[in-house]
Amino acid sequence: MAWGDAILANLSNKARIRFQVGRFLAHDSGRVVFALPSQIQIDRCEEVRDEVDRALREHFGRAVPMRLVVDDDSTAPPPDVRAASPRSAPSADDEAEAIDPDELMDEETVAQEAISNLMAAFPDSELVSIEPPAAAGQQGSGQQGSGQ
């Protein structure tokens, strides 16, 4: 693919990082449509747009107008993806790697396990409990009133 193998790879780090999260969707009114995850990403890509336009022009020998859009995932995939063979039915290997909900741990268990691992890694450490800011604020206002 010209984009990933030749053009994107030769951009500056700044431009490459910003454009690598996008994908080409279609050719629309003489322009290629390049989709990015968010409007913020589009704004950041616009900052280095001249470099990308130059790289496209140098690679294809002519200007390649590009329209940047937000990728809403409802758009058809790029033509080369659509041409790929459809995914076959899951194999026995896929089923063997299926997630068993009974094996999943709840949030509290994960947090406790993480604390235990840290305490084991740092045996001289001490676990300190800190009151949430809301609770601390309520206690402070009660003490203030009793002193007056």
Buried (B, 14 or more C-beta within 10 A) or exposed (E): EEBEEEBBEEBEEEBBEBBEEBBBBBEEEEEBBBBBBEEEBBEBBEEBBEBBBEBBEEBEEEEBEBBBBEBEEEBEBBEEEEEEEEEEEEEEEEEEEEEEEEEEEEEEEEEEEEEEEEEEEEEEEEEEEEEEEEEEEEEEEEEEEEEE
